[in-house]
Amino acid sequence: MNGFWKKAAPFVMAALFVVSAAMTARADLWDTSENDTVKQTSVSKGKIGKSMNVTVDVYNNTPDDWKDVYVSIENPYGGMTLPGPDEEHGGEAFPFERVTGKSISGGIGAWKHKSVSIPAQVRIDLPEGYYRVEVVVYTDWNAAEQSGYQVDSDFVNIRITQPAAGDTDDSEDVNKQIAFTLGEGQGTPYGVYPNVLNYSVNMRNSGLADAQDVTVEMILDKDSEVFPFDINDGSYDRYFEKVAAGETVQLPYSMAIREDTYSGFYELKFKIHYRESATGDLQEQEESFWVRIKNKELEDEKTSQATGEHAQSVARIVVDSFRTEPETIIAGEPFRLVLQMKNASSDIAASNILLALESETSSTGGGAVFTTVSGSSSYVINALAPGEVSELAIDMQATAGIDQRTYALKIKETYDSPEYKNASAEISINIPVRQIARLNTGTIDVMPSDITVGSETNIMFPINNTGKVLLYNVTVSFEADSIAPNETYVGNIKPGETGNVDAMVTGTAATMDDGKVKIKITYEDENGEVQEPVEKELTLWVSEVMEEDYGEAFGGEVMMEPEEEPSLIQKYMKYLIAAAAVVAVILVVSLVVMRRKRKAKKALEELEGSDDEIS
């Protein structure tokens, strides 16, 4: 028996080694299925020595609203010790050099959840593999005291890999050391003349380091077509001694709307000056923020050659109102401009009225923003009695390559009055032009493209912003009967730039159709309105896990594989073994009998010898 175990021991140890290896492999990912508050739709990925975002969903599973919610990643291991040589996939190492917590704008309502991305800097000395990090959720957060009420914490997974060859730091990366974002999480302020517009601008340090000695300078302009507010204060600068990484501060303003400002959207420009340290060099960043103003739809007469003794005897031609058909003008597409021209004088008629249209020029191409379909930019109205209105319809087109904003169209007037000939004036209207957001996707990589129920696959592809407008809050979702619904946040994508999708999708049921998974790419416009999704497809096959049946001992029928015909020796092996056993027994018995006979004979001889001696 001892010899048998000595021979079987190597096979038993090999089997235990295989089982142990399988258990280690299954321990790669921390089990997050029991998480209540912090959940993951996919494993966040980062590269060694680079910045990354850990994206999670925070659930408020209580009947009370959570206010001033703050989410952070904390180090429960008490140090930065790297894993030992026998600890695979990261062990208990804390993977980050620096982590910036994140406030959730507007808090989280009862029984609701919100997604949040937490910026972090991956350690440069970290091995590749999976790591678990603890995400802690606070409410009633006091940014000044860096304290709040901890409601819960859960562990989530991240995956760290080596950066690809040629990877460089992107100077436009939103996760760089210090970067500022204006207007995050708020709507466009709306002011109506003659009221004062009271508004605040949210400014967040979206970088990974604190900013010191921060001054926000509003760029003013005397031109009411550029800057819609009266300049009353000596300075519109706002100063902060420090803006911590991830912190959001408010820039409050109270400004009177100019009388000569016209309805439309106005871009306010800011210069943000800051230092990376208390004694560091002064840095600068430029950002923009939009406001909307409601006033008159025309500009009063700017210039007139009717002066001196004739000034009071000249009619006054204004744009009473105007509209466009369609209401929203798309760059590159035709539209109709309908002008309501009115003689605003109470007792002076006007005749021989010549209107010449002059469009603002494009800053990109230098040509006119608006052109007429007919090719002529001059139009005539025979006469206008005092208070009379005449409608003028002009077919026009907006240039395709212009930026999305409001453009001026000047109307130069020449007309006669009874007491003054060839009077001239110039007025203008502002026409907003929109660009259609355009995007396309690169090659969609699915690795692997065949999975089993319960396993995951990695989906990666780029989203290219090929249009002229910024795509806000780009989100990608994956839908199919065979997978768990998944939504991945990409973020903002500037014109001409690319956002990358890197998502993990889990199979939940075997594929019963053509294996198509629907991809929906959604984004918001500058007003925060979600646009129609762009749909793509990929192919993914999910199959059931093939389980082995171990027979009736495990509650099933024995499934026997067909066996090959045994050889002659195999066929009669049991008989040969039995015969050998019989032969062995016979030999043993024969040896015992022979030995006993030999002993008896010897004893007899010794007895006979003794008798001879006695006699």
Secondary structure, 3 states (H helix, E strand, C coil): CHHHHHHHHHHHHHHHHHHHHHHHHHCCCCCCCCCCCEECCCCEEEECCCEEEEEEEEECCCCCCECCEEEEEECCCCCCCCCCCCCHHHCCCCCEEEECCEEECCCECCCCEEEEEEEEEECCCCCCEEEEEEEEEEEEEECCCCEEEEEEEEEEEEEEECCCCCCCCCCCCCCCCCCEEECCCCCCCEEECCCEEEEEEEEEECCCCCEEEEEEEECCCCCCCCCCECCCCCCCCEEEEEECCCCEEEEEEEEEECCCCECEEEEEEEEEEEECCCCCCEEEEEEEEEEEEECECCCCCCCECCCHHHHHHCCCEEEEEEEEECCCCECCCEEEEEEEEEECCCCCCEEEEEEEEEECECCCCCCECEEECCCCCEEEEEEECCCCEEEEEEEEEECCCCCCEEEEEEEEEEEEECCEEEEEEEEEEEEEEECCCCEEECCCEEECCEEECCCEEEEEEEEEECCCCCEEEEEEEEECCCECCEEEEEEEECCCCEEEEEEEEEECCCCCCCCEEEEEEEEECCCCCECCCEEEEEECEEECCCCCCCCHHHCCCCCCCCCCCCCHHHHCHHHHHHHHHHHHHHHHHHHHHHHHHHHHHHHHHHHHHHHHHHC
